[in-house]
Amino acid sequence: MLNKYSLSALLLSAVSLSAQADNYIGGDLGFTTVDTGTSFSPLAAQFKIGTYINDNFAVEGRLGAGISEDEKSGTDVKIKHLVGAYARGILPVNDKAEVYGLIGVTNVDIDATAGGSTSGTSDSGLSLGIGINVKLDRDFALNFEYANLYDDEVDGADLKVSSFSLGATMLF
């Protein structure tokens, strides 16, 4: 299981890999789907920090939390947190845009409340995604991304968490 301390150490290591690399911070608003057989759509916000190792490779860490819950048939679902570490393979399209693939691991912590009783799950799994950064100037970009954050069986039931997100990134 990925804990907050190992993710912090990974992020600090990634940011310090190269003094000449472009480091970045950003935030995303995720239109998240939590599918347990019934599909729930809570919103999540994420903070990310990373570094470009070169023009075709970056590493980053993310920390997110739910900002809304979704209710269906008397069950409320909320994302408590998302924590992840990722590698990005990047294909520059031109000087204003780059397409990337994302691979890494995400820890998801989700609560479901029904009939006054709350149950939750926290687990880590493989994450895959694809996205595009559109640079508005040298140090600022907008991004659009789809990611399958978690897909596994939990307590005998399938759990899938995916997200379409919109965000902004600033180089420093």
C-alpha positions, 0 to 999 in steps of 0.5 A: 500500500502506498502511504503518504510518507513514501509518496512525499519521498518519491515526489521530493526525489523526482523534483530534485532529479535534475536541476535543469529540468522544468518542474511544475505544479497544477490542479485539476477538477475531476469529473469522477466515476465510481462504478460498483455495479451502480455508477456514481459521479462525485467531483474530485479536486487534485493538486499535482507536482512533477518534473520533466526529465526531458521532452518525452518523459516526466514524473509526478505525484498527485493528492486529491479529495472529493469535493462533492458526493453522489447519491443514487437509490439511497446510497451516497458515495464520496471520495475521501482521497486519491494519492498517486505517483505516475510516469508520463510518456510525452509526444510533443505535437508542436510548440503549443501542445503535447499528448501524453500517456500516464502510468502509475499507481493510485490509492483510492479511499471511498466511503459509501453511506446507506441507511445511516451506515457508512462503509469504506474502502481504501486500496491501491492499484495500477492507473492508466491515462491519456491527456493533452497539455495546451500551452498558453505561454511558456510557463502556463498550460491547460490540460485535459485528461482521461484516466482509469485510476483503479479497477479491481475487486474489493470484498468480492465486488468490482470497483472501478474509478475513472476520471475525466479532468480539466486543469492548469499547470504552471512551470517553475 
